[in-house]
Structures are given as C-alpha cells and as structure tokens.
Amino acid sequence: MDRNSNTYTFIYASVMVILVAALLSFAAISLKPDQQKNIDIETKQNILASVNIETDAANAEKIYSERIVNTYVVNSKGEKVDGEAFTVNMKKEHSKPVEERVLPVFECEIDGTTKYILPLYGAGLWGPIWGYIALDNDMNTVYGANFAHQGETPGLGAEISTKGFQSQFKGKKIFDENGALTSIVVAKSNESAPAGHKVDAISGGTITSKGLQNMLQHDFEAYQAFFKQKKSERQ
Amino acid sequence: MSDRESLFSKKNLSLLSGPMNSNNPITVQVLGICSALAVTAQLKPAIVMAISVTLVVAFANVIISVLRNTIPNRIRIIVQLVVIAALVILVDQVLKAYVYDVSKQLSVFVGLIITNCILMGRLEAFALGNRPWPSFLDGIGNGAGYGAILVIVGIFREILGSGSLMGVRIIPESWYIANGGFYSNNGMMILPPMALVTVGVIIWVQRSKNRKLIED
C-alpha cells in the first residue's frame, strides 16, 4: 500500500490512537488504587501536621489511627449528620450554600486534651489553597495549622506551606473578648489589627495572604454554631 | 542476514559512549536545559528524572525504529509525539503510584519530558533511520549522558544549597551560624540561575579537557 496515500495515513493514525488510548486507560485503572492510597496518606500527614505531629509516609496511617480518636461531620447548625469526615470533597462542599454544606471535624487527643481539627478550603492567587487548622477545646485558641496550595508562586505565595509561616498561628485567638468572631488577620507588620489575632503576611504574596485570611474567616463562620455548642458543653 | 554485526560492536558501543562526552546532549548539543535547571536542586529528583528520561527515550527510540518503515511520512512528527506522550504518561502514573513524594517534587516536569528536545531530536535524527537495537543503545546513551550532567549538577546544588546529599546531612549541624558555627548554606544554589552557572562550569571543564569541542 502506498505509504503516502490519504487512506493509509488516516487508518494509521486511527489505529495508533485507539491502541494508545486502550493502553493508557488500562494503566490508569490498574494503578488507581495505589495512587489513591498515596493521596490518602498525604491527607493524613497534613491533618497530623496541623497538630504539630511530624510523620512520614510509612508511619502516618498508624499514628493517624492512634491519635485521631473521633471524626464526624456537622451541618451549619452544629448538628451531627451522616457522613465520613475523611472523604468529604471540600471543593464540592464549598460550591454549595452554607446551610447545605457538611462540615468535617477531626478530634485529636494530645496530652489528655482534645484538639479539634477543621479542614479549610479557599482561593489563592493562581488556584485553590487548602489546609487544616487545629483549635484547643476552648474553641478559641489555635493549636496549629497546616496549609497547602496547588500552584502559588514559589518563594512568594507558596510560602504558606512552610513551617515558618504556619507556626505563627499557634496561640492566636479567633474570638474577641466579647465572643464575636474576629478570625485571624493576615497583614503586613505595619498594619494595625486586634492583638492576638494577627499573623504576618508574606511579602510579595499579598493576594495569597488575603486569600488565606478570607478562607479562615469564611470557614470559621460556617462552624460558628458548632463552636457555640462545644463551648456551652464545657460550661 | 550475513552482514549482521555483533550486538556490542565498536560502532554500537560508540552510540553509548558518544553522548557521555563529545556528543553530550546538554553540554554539547545544549538540549534539555530547561529540565536540567528545574529538577536539580536536590540529588534524588535529579536521579529519578534521569532514569525516567532514559527509559522514555530508549523505548521511544525502539518503538519508532520498529515502526520506521510503516510510518506515513507526512504525520511522522505526530506519531513520534504520540509515542513519547504515551510513554511519559505511563512513567508519570507509575511514579504517582509507587514513589509519590518524588512524583510530587517533580510535579509538572515529568509531563514536560514530552517537550524535552532530546527525545524528538533522537527520534528524528536516529531512530527513523536505524534498526531497533542501535536505536535502543542510542537512547540509553543519550539518556545517560543527560542523566550524568543532572546528577553532577544535583550533587553540587544539594551539598552547597542544603548541606545534605540524598536528604542525608553532609555538613555538620554544629558548623551553622544558627548553632554558633561559621557556615551558612548558599541560598542561591537552590535557585535555577545557579544550575545554569553550574552547567556552564561543567561545559568549561569539559571543553578544556576535550579540545575537539572548541570552535574556532
């Protein structure tokens, strides 16, 4: 057959594309379980990192099952609803109105006290940012935080995923003395902000910093009823 | 075929050794520079990248060489690209499944193997006109030549930039200023510009050893 004819070229291209597609689909499907397992382990490592527990891929699952004593999902009224906290798709939940959202909560035992870990999801400059923030059982003091991002600029916005930035959050308060939600302000050092509620923003990463601040504010608002309920349980 | 030459004849071996020195893809042909700057801040991703590129270029060479008499001339570049892309996606999927942390470090650069000029260069210049076995050796040789430079650059950048090698600490903690010592890591080494300078130094050393490479 003439190798330069149109028919030959068409047949050649079609057969090649079908073969390659079949091969790649097969590879994608057969490797999927292993890939998902890696992603789950990473999520567990991130959850544990928000309560300042360092893990590696090998021991993350074991430590997670020891330390995370309880997980559940609540709605915006603070009532427990059916669902698995670990598998909640944060991106999907954030496209719904607050009333319909399910809000995951992870309870972690540290030195005999319970820390409440809440997942966060928001927008940075180039793409989504997300993370976990751990609160003491007074539902006010931040115990630790962990942030990650999809494609923030390395050296600028991407600094939110560094220890140095995240360690600033420890000990900050999210409610003021009157019990109103003030969240945490991510601002330049010369900007004024309520004491105990401010962390230093990243120089050159203003939009990511503000996105992070909005993410905290927005997600804390959704959990307000849950916070209130936990506070009244303690009194 | 009576004129069949032995598998490791002198000519075939030169396909392996050539890219290591006088025909190196990075330092002589100046191909694949982008990835050489991007993945060499540490040694481990540099090694994984070197292995991935070697595998992809070797097998892409073999596949194209096997198909060379059937490929319609007008779509040969597209066929080459499909073969490369399919292999790269396979490598990416395997890395994600078995070495997840490395795959995260390499991030987009695995996908960018597709655009690595070495691959298209070897397929077009060699595999289309040669038998599978020499093409395989040519792929391995060029991958290794590329990988050797990556590893050398990676070693320098990780030691000087992070004070470690393969994640193992080389420079003692007590030397650091933070611990009362006199030493500090060179932050520039982690950034791509210093990779370019390092590659430049390697080219300089290579040309001063191998006078053939010096142009008039």
Interface residues (C-beta under 8 A of the other chain):
Chain A: R3 N4 Y8 T9 Y12 A13 M16 V17 V20 L23 L24 A27 A28 L31 D34 Q35 N38 I39 I41 E42 A57
Chain B: T70 I71 P72 N73 R74 I75 I78 V79 V82 A86 I89 L90 Q93 V94 K96 A97 Y98 Y100 D101
